[in-house]
Amino acid sequence: MIWYPYAQMKTLDAPIKISRAQGVHLYTEDGHDLIDSVSSWWSVIHGYNHPEINAAISGQLEKFAHVMLGGLTHEPVQRLSDKLAEWLPGDLDYCFFSDSGSVAVEVSLKMALQFNTNRGSDRTMILALEHAYHGDTFKAMEVGDDEDYHFAFGKNSEKKHGVVHIPTEVPALEKAFAEYGERLTCCIVEPLLQGAGGMRMYDVSFLQRARQLCDEYDVLLIFDEVATGFGRTGNRFVADLVLPDILVLGKALTGGYIGHAVTVANKRVWEGFMSDDPTHAFMHGPTFVGNALACCAALKSIELFEREDYLSKIHRIEEITRREMAGFSDPRVKEVRIMGGCVCIEVYDEKSLEGFRKFAYERGVFSRTFLKYMYAMVPYVISEAELVTILNTMKAWFAYLK
């Protein structure tokens, strides 16, 4: 029996069985053709079954699929580390690979905590955002702030976990640093776009002030760009606008082919672990860290992103989305939000979205609403006609309800 994610198994609707996929299309076992509006949880930016990524994986598979990085290394992981160091802004040059975005967030928090321990600091607190979502492992849940996902594990609080959550407002940020700044190890954010917390969007000025305050109070700034990286906000990385000390990437890193993630530190963090003292080493090591197949997929994914000028594709997606959503309103709709390759319709009552998945399915679109949010995060290779079909389907639902 398969235990499916984020689902009550007793009342679960039968999952749609996919037999093959190509480009932005999912083909079901019973013959339906569905445009994927959510890129398999925001990761399949190049579409499915891309011949160049297929070839990159196949070529490596003829050599070996995986070797551990404990006492061994290999060319694909070295090439990917070099490419990321060259490609990412500032001195974000030091790559620690893992097998999922949640684990990569755990790595970033462990880095920040041990960085302070290694230098003899007793700081233990973490500053995070309200409505944050950073994954489902335990430290990631602690810095998260969404009881819809993690209610069974207790409400986050400073008293219980040493985590403070604030809204994305500069006055709240300044107040938190004034009160807790000398005790903070790090400040972690999903920059500009909070995904699973409701596709919430905020201004870059908040991040700019966070950078200033982190410098002033000697606090590490962590960007969780698992969802926002590789163009989703309309920027290559939000780190190109405001430079963090630690950057977390996942999802689109491999073009959605294989679970893989990376936590990238700057030189200061790296040097905080360089010591003759063995206890200053970073003691973390997922079995599949630096998997060779995943590294080859990531290298080809980055090559495609650069060569095919994906930022232009994303800007075009945003342009079409704004055009098609202009003037759209409905009494049940609280707000329409658009940023880069993301559009979200937030409703007042989540019951307004009941039945939409089936409605979309019947119109050739795969969509997966959650809570009060109907959204699309499409593959970047989508055509204008396919994108318009998705957006029209979203709008048509509200006309259908009348």
C-alpha positions as CSV (number, residue, x, y, z in Angstrom):
1,M,0.0,0.0,0.0
2,I,1.4,3.4,-1.0
3,W,1.1,6.0,1.8
4,Y,0.6,9.3,-0.1
5,P,1.9,12.7,1.1
6,Y,-0.3,15.4,2.6
7,A,-3.4,13.2,2.4
8,Q,-5.9,11.5,4.7
9,M,-5.7,8.0,3.3
10,K,-9.2,7.1,4.4
11,T,-10.8,9.8,2.3
12,L,-8.2,10.3,-0.4
13,D,-9.5,10.7,-4.0
14,A,-7.9,8.2,-6.3
15,P,-4.6,9.6,-7.6
16,I,-4.4,10.2,-11.3
17,K,-2.2,7.4,-12.8
18,I,0.3,8.7,-15.3
19,S,1.7,6.4,-18.0
20,R,4.0,8.9,-19.7
21,A,5.0,12.5,-19.9
22,Q,6.4,14.8,-22.5
23,G,7.1,18.6,-22.4
24,V,4.4,20.2,-20.2
25,H,1.9,17.3,-20.8
26,L,1.0,14.4,-18.5
27,Y,-0.6,11.4,-20.2
28,T,-2.9,9.3,-18.0
29,E,-3.3,5.6,-18.2
30,D,-6.9,6.1,-19.4
31,G,-6.0,8.4,-22.3
32,H,-6.3,11.9,-20.9
33,D,-3.8,14.6,-21.9
34,L,-3.2,17.1,-19.0
35,I,-1.1,20.3,-19.0
36,D,0.9,20.3,-15.8
37,S,0.3,23.6,-14.1
38,V,2.4,23.0,-11.0
39,S,5.6,21.5,-12.5
40,S,5.6,18.5,-10.2
41,W,5.9,20.6,-7.1
42,W,7.6,23.4,-8.9
43,S,10.7,21.4,-10.0
44,V,10.2,20.4,-13.7
45,I,11.2,23.7,-15.2
46,H,12.4,22.2,-18.6
47,G,9.3,20.0,-19.0
48,Y,9.3,16.2,-18.9
49,N,11.4,13.7,-20.8
50,H,13.9,16.3,-22.0
51,P,16.3,14.6,-24.5
52,E,19.4,16.4,-23.3
53,I,18.9,15.7,-19.6
54,N,18.0,12.1,-20.5
55,A,21.3,11.8,-22.4
56,A,23.3,13.3,-19.6
57,I,21.9,10.8,-17.1
58,S,22.3,7.9,-19.6
59,G,25.9,8.8,-20.3
60,Q,26.8,8.8,-16.6
61,L,24.8,5.6,-16.0
62,E,27.2,3.7,-18.3
63,K,30.0,4.6,-15.9
64,F,28.4,4.4,-12.5
65,A,25.2,5.7,-10.8
66,H,26.5,6.5,-7.4
67,V,29.6,6.4,-5.2
68,M,29.8,7.7,-1.7
69,L,31.6,11.0,-1.0
70,G,33.1,9.5,2.2
71,G,36.7,9.0,1.2
72,L,35.8,9.1,-2.5
73,T,34.9,11.7,-5.1
74,H,34.1,11.9,-8.8
75,E,34.0,14.3,-11.7
76,P,30.3,15.1,-11.9
77,V,30.2,16.4,-8.3
78,Q,33.4,18.3,-8.8
79,R,32.1,19.9,-12.0
80,L,28.8,20.8,-10.4
81,S,30.5,22.4,-7.4
82,D,32.8,24.4,-9.7
83,K,29.9,25.5,-11.8
84,L,27.8,26.7,-8.9
85,A,30.8,28.6,-7.4
86,E,31.2,30.3,-10.8
87,W,27.5,30.9,-11.3
88,L,26.3,32.0,-7.9
89,P,26.8,35.6,-6.8
90,G,29.4,36.9,-4.4
91,D,31.6,34.3,-2.5
92,L,28.9,31.6,-2.3
93,D,31.5,29.1,-3.3
94,Y,31.3,26.2,-0.9
95,C,28.8,23.5,-1.7
96,F,27.4,20.8,0.6
97,F,25.2,18.5,-1.3
98,S,22.2,16.5,0.1
99,D,19.2,14.6,-1.3
100,S,16.2,17.0,-0.6
101,G,15.4,20.6,0.0
102,S,14.2,19.8,3.6
103,V,17.5,18.2,4.4
104,A,19.4,21.0,2.8
105,V,17.6,23.4,5.1
106,E,18.5,21.3,8.1
107,V,22.1,21.5,6.9
108,S,22.0,25.3,6.7
109,L,20.6,25.5,10.2
110,K,23.2,23.1,11.6
111,M,25.9,25.1,9.8
112,A,24.7,28.3,11.4
113,L,24.5,26.8,14.9
114,Q,27.8,25.1,14.7
115,F,29.5,28.1,13.2
116,N,28.7,29.9,16.4
117,T,29.7,27.0,18.6
118,N,33.0,26.7,16.8
119,R,33.8,30.3,17.6
120,G,32.9,30.0,21.2
121,S,29.5,31.7,21.0
122,D,26.5,30.7,23.1
123,R,23.9,32.0,20.6
124,T,21.1,29.6,19.9
125,M,18.1,31.6,18.7
126,I,16.8,31.7,15.1
127,L,14.7,34.4,13.5
128,A,12.2,33.2,10.9
129,L,9.0,34.5,9.2
130,E,5.4,34.0,9.9
131,H,3.8,31.6,7.4
132,A,7.2,30.2,6.7
133,Y,7.5,26.7,5.3
134,H,11.0,25.1,5.0
135,G,10.3,21.4,4.8
136,D,9.0,18.6,7.0
137,T,12.0,17.4,8.9
138,F,12.2,18.5,12.5
139,K,14.5,21.5,12.5
140,A,12.9,22.7,9.3
141,M,9.5,22.4,11.0
142,E,10.8,24.4,14.0
143,V,11.7,27.4,11.7
144,G,8.4,26.9,9.8
145,D,5.2,28.5,10.9
146,D,2.4,26.5,9.4
147,E,0.2,24.4,11.6
148,D,-1.8,23.1,8.7
149,Y,1.3,20.9,8.0
150,H,2.9,20.5,11.4
151,F,0.1,20.8,14.0
152,A,0.8,17.4,15.4
153,F,4.2,18.4,16.6
154,G,3.4,21.5,18.7
155,K,3.2,25.2,18.1
156,N,6.6,26.8,17.5
157,S,7.6,29.3,20.2
158,E,10.7,31.0,21.5
159,K,10.2,29.3,24.8
160,K,10.1,25.8,23.3
161,H,12.4,26.0,20.3
162,G,14.3,29.3,20.4
163,V,12.7,30.4,17.2
164,V,11.0,33.8,16.7
165,H,8.6,34.4,13.9
166,I,7.9,37.8,12.5
167,P,5.8,39.2,9.6
168,T,7.5,40.5,6.5
169,E,7.4,44.1,7.7
170,V,10.5,46.2,8.3
171,P,9.4,47.6,11.7
172,A,8.8,44.0,13.0
173,L,12.2,43.0,11.7
174,E,13.9,46.0,13.4
175,K,12.1,45.3,16.6
176,A,13.1,41.6,16.6
177,F,16.8,42.5,16.1
178,A,16.7,45.1,18.8
179,E,15.2,42.5,21.2
180,Y,17.0,39.4,20.2
181,G,19.9,40.4,17.9
182,E,22.7,39.5,20.4
183,R,21.3,36.0,20.8
184,L,20.5,35.2,17.2
185,T,22.6,32.6,15.2
186,C,20.8,33.2,12.0
187,C,17.8,34.7,10.1
188,I,16.2,32.3,7.6
189,V,13.7,33.4,5.0
190,E,12.1,32.2,1.8
191,P,13.0,35.4,-0.2
192,L,10.3,37.4,-1.9
193,L,7.9,34.4,-2.3
194,Q,6.6,32.2,0.5
195,G,5.5,29.1,-1.3
196,A,3.6,26.5,0.8
197,G,2.6,29.2,3.3
198,G,0.2,30.6,0.7
199,M,2.3,32.0,-2.2
200,R,2.7,35.2,-0.2
201,M,4.8,37.8,-1.9
202,Y,6.7,40.7,-0.3
203,D,9.1,43.5,-1.2
204,V,12.9,43.3,-1.6
205,S,13.3,46.2,0.9
206,F,12.6,43.7,3.7
207,L,15.5,41.6,2.6
208,Q,17.8,44.6,2.1
209,R,17.1,45.7,5.7
210,A,17.6,42.1,6.9
211,R,21.0,42.1,5.3
212,Q,22.0,45.3,7.1
213,L,20.8,44.1,10.4
214,C,22.5,40.8,10.1
215,D,25.8,42.6,9.4
216,E,25.2,44.9,12.3
217,Y,24.4,42.2,14.8
218,D,26.8,39.5,13.4
219,V,24.0,37.2,12.4
220,L,24.1,34.8,9.5
221,L,21.5,35.4,6.8
222,I,20.1,32.2,5.1
223,F,18.0,32.2,1.9
224,D,15.9,29.1,1.4
225,E,15.6,29.3,-2.4
226,V,14.5,25.7,-2.8
227,A,11.3,27.0,-4.4
228,T,12.3,30.5,-5.5
229,G,15.6,29.7,-7.1
230,F,16.2,29.2,-10.9
231,G,13.9,32.0,-11.9
232,R,10.6,31.4,-10.2
233,T,10.4,35.0,-8.8
234,G,11.5,36.5,-12.2
235,N,15.1,36.8,-10.8
236,R,17.7,34.1,-11.5
237,F,18.1,33.9,-7.7
238,V,16.9,36.4,-5.2
239,A,20.5,36.1,-3.9
240,D,21.4,38.1,-7.0
241,L,19.5,41.1,-5.4
242,V,20.5,40.6,-1.8
243,L,23.5,38.4,-0.9
244,P,23.0,35.8,1.9
245,D,25.7,34.0,3.9
246,I,24.1,30.6,3.1
247,L,21.9,29.7,0.1
248,V,19.8,26.6,-0.1
249,L,18.8,25.2,-3.5
250,G,16.8,22.2,-4.5
251,K,13.7,21.3,-6.7
252,A,14.7,22.8,-10.1
253,L,18.4,22.1,-9.4
254,T,18.1,18.9,-11.4
255,G,15.2,20.1,-13.6
256,G,12.9,17.9,-11.5
257,Y,14.6,14.7,-12.6
258,I,16.2,13.4,-9.3
259,G,16.0,14.5,-5.7
260,H,19.0,16.6,-5.0
261,A,19.8,19.7,-3.1
262,V,22.7,21.9,-2.1
263,T,23.6,24.2,0.8
264,V,26.1,26.8,-0.4
265,A,28.1,28.8,2.1
266,N,30.2,31.9,1.8
267,K,33.9,32.0,2.7
268,R,33.4,33.3,6.2
269,V,31.1,30.3,7.1
270,W,33.5,27.9,5.4
271,E,36.5,29.2,7.4
272,G,34.5,28.8,10.6
273,F,34.9,25.1,10.2
274,M,38.5,25.0,9.1
275,S,40.5,24.0,12.2
276,D,43.0,21.5,13.6
277,D,40.3,20.6,16.1
278,P,38.4,17.6,14.8
279,T,35.3,18.7,16.7
280,H,35.0,21.7,14.4
281,A,34.3,19.5,11.4
282,F,30.8,19.5,10.0
283,M,29.4,16.1,10.9
284,H,26.7,15.5,8.4
285,G,26.5,13.1,5.5
286,P,23.5,11.8,3.6
287,T,24.1,8.5,1.9
288,F,23.4,9.9,-1.5
289,V,25.2,13.2,-1.1
290,G,26.6,14.3,-4.5
291,N,24.9,11.5,-6.4
292,A,26.6,11.3,-9.8
293,L,23.3,11.0,-11.8
294,A,21.8,13.9,-10.0
295,C,24.9,16.0,-10.6
296,C,24.8,15.3,-14.3
297,A,21.2,16.2,-14.5
298,A,21.9,19.5,-12.6
299,L,24.8,20.4,-14.9
300,K,22.6,19.9,-18.0
301,S,19.7,21.8,-16.3
302,I,22.0,24.8,-15.6
303,E,23.3,24.7,-19.2
304,L,19.8,24.7,-20.6
305,F,18.8,27.6,-18.3
306,E,21.8,29.7,-19.5
307,R,21.8,28.7,-23.2
308,E,18.0,29.1,-23.8
309,D,17.8,32.4,-21.9
310,Y,15.2,31.2,-19.4
311,L,14.8,34.5,-17.7
312,S,13.3,35.8,-21.0
313,K,10.9,32.9,-21.0
314,I,9.9,33.6,-17.3
315,H,9.4,37.3,-18.0
316,R,7.1,36.3,-20.9
317,I,5.2,34.0,-18.7
318,E,4.7,36.8,-16.2
319,E,3.7,39.2,-19.0
320,I,1.0,36.8,-20.4
321,T,-0.2,36.0,-16.9
322,R,-0.7,39.7,-16.0
323,R,-2.5,40.3,-19.3
324,E,-4.9,37.3,-18.9
325,M,-5.6,38.1,-15.2
326,A,-6.1,41.8,-15.7
327,G,-9.6,42.8,-14.6
328,F,-10.4,39.4,-13.1
329,S,-12.4,39.5,-9.9
330,D,-15.0,37.5,-8.0
331,P,-16.7,38.0,-4.7
332,R,-15.1,34.8,-3.4
333,V,-11.6,35.9,-4.4
334,K,-9.6,37.8,-1.8
335,E,-6.6,38.5,-3.9
336,V,-4.7,37.6,-7.1
337,R,-0.9,37.6,-6.8
338,I,1.6,37.3,-9.6
339,M,5.4,37.2,-9.5
340,G,7.6,35.8,-12.2
341,G,6.5,32.2,-12.9
342,C,3.9,32.1,-10.2
343,V,0.3,33.1,-10.0
344,C,-2.0,32.6,-7.0
345,I,-5.7,33.2,-6.5
346,E,-6.5,33.3,-2.8
347,V,-10.1,32.8,-1.8
348,Y,-11.8,33.8,1.4
349,D,-13.2,30.3,2.1
350,E,-11.3,27.1,1.0
351,K,-14.7,25.4,0.4
352,S,-14.8,27.6,-2.7
353,L,-12.1,25.4,-4.2
354,E,-13.7,22.1,-3.6
355,G,-14.1,20.2,-6.8
356,F,-11.7,22.3,-8.8
357,R,-9.2,19.5,-9.4
358,K,-11.9,17.5,-11.2
359,F,-13.1,20.6,-13.1
360,A,-9.6,21.3,-14.3
361,Y,-9.0,17.6,-15.2
362,E,-12.0,17.6,-17.4
363,R,-10.6,20.6,-19.2
364,G,-7.1,19.1,-19.8
365,V,-5.3,20.7,-16.9
366,F,-3.6,19.1,-13.8
367,S,-4.0,21.5,-10.9
368,R,-3.5,20.9,-7.1
369,T,-5.0,23.6,-4.9
370,F,-4.2,23.7,-1.2
371,L,-6.1,25.3,1.6
372,K,-7.4,28.7,0.3
373,Y,-4.9,28.8,-2.7
374,M,-5.4,28.1,-6.3
375,Y,-2.1,28.6,-8.1
376,A,0.0,27.8,-11.1
377,M,3.8,27.4,-11.2
378,V,4.3,26.2,-14.8
379,P,7.3,24.7,-16.6
380,Y,9.2,27.4,-18.3
381,V,9.0,25.8,-21.7
382,I,5.2,26.2,-21.8
383,S,3.6,27.8,-24.9
384,E,1.4,30.8,-24.7
385,A,-1.6,28.8,-25.7
386,E,-1.0,26.2,-23.0
387,L,-0.5,28.9,-20.4
388,V,-3.7,30.7,-21.5
389,T,-5.6,27.4,-21.2
390,I,-4.4,27.1,-17.5
391,L,-5.3,30.6,-16.7
392,N,-8.7,30.4,-18.4
393,T,-9.5,27.2,-16.5
394,M,-8.7,29.0,-13.2
395,K,-10.9,31.9,-14.0
396,A,-13.7,29.7,-15.5
397,W,-14.1,27.9,-12.2
398,F,-15.6,30.9,-10.5
399,A,-18.0,31.5,-13.4
400,Y,-18.9,27.8,-13.1
401,L,-19.8,28.3,-9.4
402,K,-22.3,31.0,-10.1
